Amino acid sequence: MRILIVEDDSRLLLQLDQYMQSQGFSVDLADDGEKALYQLNEYDYDLAIIDVGLPSMDGFEVVQRARANDITCPIIILTARDRWQEKVKGLECGADDYLTKPFVHEELLARVKALIRRSAGQASPIVQKGPLSLDTSANQLYVNEQPIELTAYEYKVIEYLMMNPNKVVSKTEMVEHIYDQDFDLDSNVIEVFVGRLRRKIDKDSSIKPIETLRGRGYRLNASLQ
């Protein structure tokens, strides 16, 4: 999943970048409000984490203007302000959750995963599609209750397809959600990952987990939904 982190404290921004990448997320960064709003308008994110105290435009305004522009991804507000009035203001501007500094990274991660699941219509951390079971809390795929060993990017591909089960996902869209914004979008790497997933998940060709729609992209097999 691809997320945007907006924070003007360079040390905290680096810490959050490194931590979220270590947890399997593709991460874009911004350190001021105007840049954050531009990125939200230009790129399709699965979630944004936005600090309130930003240069050029505060986090409340970024959220409010993003929602006015029909940006629907989940948004978590970060702030050092702990008054309940500030929390209410953030939620009324359109944020989905609110975390007060200082915080532990594990709590932020749990909130991020919960919001992404909820936005995909998944309340449970376990996503079940036929014989495929995805444990999003442990980043582990099971087939018929047997764990499947995947690389980080193979996991990201199957996770995105299982979290968007009725959607045809183009290669460009997939790349945009599993890589940072400077990745070469013309790469055929998605075809390679899909081929590997098919071999690992479906050794006897009985499940056929991923459909290819010629000229359009990929979709989780309708029989698994």
Secondary structure as UniProt FT lines:
FT   STRAND          2..6
FT   HELIX           10..22
FT   TURN            23..24
FT   STRAND          26..30
FT   HELIX           33..42
FT   STRAND          47..51
FT   HELIX           59..68
FT   TURN            69..70
FT   STRAND          75..79
FT   HELIX           84..93
FT   STRAND          97..100
FT   HELIX           105..119
FT   TURN            120..121
FT   STRAND          126..129
FT   TURN            130..131
FT   STRAND          132..135
FT   TURN            136..139
FT   STRAND          140..143
FT   TURN            144..145
FT   STRAND          146..148
FT   HELIX           152..163
FT   TURN            165..166
FT   HELIX           171..178
FT   TURN            181..182
FT   TURN            185..186
FT   HELIX           189..201
FT   TURN            203..204
FT   STRAND          210..213
FT   TURN            214..216
FT   STRAND          217..220
FT   HELIX           222..224
//
